[in-house]
Structure formats: C-alpha cells, structure tokens
Amino acid sequence: MKEYTYEKLKFARFSGKSGLVSVVLTVLLAIVLGIIFPAYFKNLITFGLIYILIIFLLFYVFSWWPNITSTENGLLIEFLSGKIRIPWGDILGIRQLYGMPGKAWLVSVKKITPLHYLLGLQFGLKPVPGFLIWDGISNRAELLSEIRKQIKAGK
C-alpha cells in the first residue's frame, strides 16, 4: 500500500478533507447570486457557466485535491473526510489536461459520486465520472505510471 499526498499546495491548506465545505459554499454562492442577479440565472447555459466558474475558483480556496492510496486491488480516494474505493478494473483512462494553471490529469472511472460526474463533465467534456490528480501530489510520476500500468493490464 502506497500513499500519495498533497503536502505543499500553493493555493490551499487542506488536502481532500474540505470537500463538504466546498460543495456547501458552491451551492450557497450559486443560490445567493441567483437571488441577487435573477436575470442571469434564467438562462440555463449562463447559470451552468457561472456555476462551473464558481467551482473552478473554489478549487483554489478549498482543496478538492484528493490524497490517494494505491493498494493491490485499486485506489482509495479521499472524499468528504472518508475514502472511496476504486477497483483497478473501474478505471477507464487517464489524460493530461491542458490550459490549467498547473499540470493536471483527469482519471476517468466507471463510477464514483455525482460530484465526480460533474468533474468529469467539466474537465473531460464527457458524462463520465472522474477525479483530478495535480502535479503537487507526492511521487506523481510513480502514481501516474501505476495507473497507466493497471489500465494496460486490464485488471
């Protein structure tokens, strides 16, 4: 079992433990903006774009960078102060994201949580759930290599 953590984040003090706070603040902020500027929120596309912007900005205030543990059977991803088990066979792919403020990779999986469907849609532009790995994680190259190896092995 190998643990990969975010110890030296540039923008956030927490690693994978503040997801609940982020979700609540994101929803509350969208509601408050909808009350203050109702004209902007009548259009679903405008609301979606503003909501995605809010989520993206909160990435840098509260960390959604999940600490990851690699086990023989799969990955354990931190989420809302707990861990979600992702078997190796549920990982569909991994790709680097460009145009981000830092290096980031989107790992697409068969299923996680509804929030992860939004992340997959936002960053992968597909209705497939996923989670992000940022370049600030410890032993990043080793983790990415292990994930790619397991995908090729088709475990």
C-alpha positions, 0 to 999 in steps of 0.5 A, a space after each residue: 500500500 502506497 500513499 500519495 499526498 498533497 503536502 505543499 499546495 500553493 493555493 490551499 491548506 487542506 488536502 481532500 478533507 474540505 470537500 463538504 465545505 466546498 460543495 456547501 459554499 458552491 451551492 450557497 454562492 450559486 443560490 445567493 447570486 441567483 437571488 441577487 442577479 435573477 436575470 442571469 440565472 434564467 438562462 440555463 447555459 449562463 447559470 451552468 457557466 457561472 456555476 462551473 466558474 464558481 467551482 473552478 475558483 473554489 478549487 483554489 480556496 478549498 482543496 478538492 485535491 484528493 490524497 490517494 492510496 494505491 493498494 493491490 486491488 485499486 485506489 482509495 480516494 479521499 472524499 468528504 473526510 472518508 475514502 472511496 474505493 476504486 477497483 483497478 478494473 473501474 478505471 477507464 483512462 487517464 489524460 493530461 489536461 491542458 490550459 490549467 494553471 498547473 499540470 493536471 490529469 483527469 482519471 476517468 472511472 466507471 463510477 464514483 459520486 455525482 460530484 465526480 460526474 460533474 468533474 468529469 463533465 467539466 474537465 473531460 467534456 464527457 458524462 463520465 465520472 472522474 477525479 483530478 490528480 495535480 502535479 503537487 501530489 507526492 511521487 506523481 510520476 510513480 502514481 501516474 505510471 501505476 495507473 497507466 500500468 493497471 489500465 494496460 493490464 486490464 485488471 
